[in-house]
Amino acid sequence: MKNLIPGILLLLIFCGCATVKPTTGGTTVVEQPAAPSVNLSEQSTCLLGYFNPVQMTRKPYSTWYVKGFDGYMPKSEPINKLLDINKDNLTVKIVMGTWCPDSRREVPRFMKVLDTWHFPAEKVTFIGVDNAKLSPVEEYVKLDIQRVPTFIIYKNNIEAGRIIENPKTSLEKDMVNILSKNDY
């Protein structure tokens, strides 16, 4: 009897989180329980303060991030102009809310532009805000964020310009305009 108890416990552990359904072909299908749905508007799911963008490639953020990144095709003409710009003295700050539909649309696209441009990831800083647009970052108040996402481009540590909420033309064209000071 004592030898049976460990075997029963192991059986319960392995079968406890799945539902077994027999099929007509004589095989058994194991169904995993459905993942609970995540409300991205809840504060508990917000990425706040400085965060690593790799977090957006994991659930629950990956559902919108990967789709937006993979689905965006930057325009080649502005990308070619960006490729001619020296990146050595440039940095970028991205202020976003994972709860914000505009952030969920534009941030993956912006990251695709940076990736296509071969912009160094270590020169990009991410700051997450809550739905009151507040963040636990010491310098945050100085950024004067009114809407998200806000993409701030710095040249020699001086703000060259920002794209706020939606690009005027396209993300890549707006970046060219900021970095070449063409009516932005």
QUIWOUR-V392881 format. One record per helix or strand of 2 or more residues. SS is the DSSP state (a for helix, b for strand). FROM is the first residue (numbers start at 1). TO is the last residue. If there is no record, write none. Layout:
# QUIWOUR-V392881
ss = (SS | SS)
from = (FROM | FROM)
to = (TO | TO)
This chain:
# QUIWOUR-V392881
ss = (a | b | b | a | b | a | a | a | b | a | a | b | a | b | b | a)
from = (2 | 18 | 28 | 43 | 49 | 53 | 62 | 76 | 90 | 101 | 121 | 124 | 140 | 150 | 158 | 171)
to = (15 | 22 | 32 | 45 | 50 | 57 | 71 | 83 | 96 | 117 | 123 | 128 | 143 | 155 | 164 | 180)
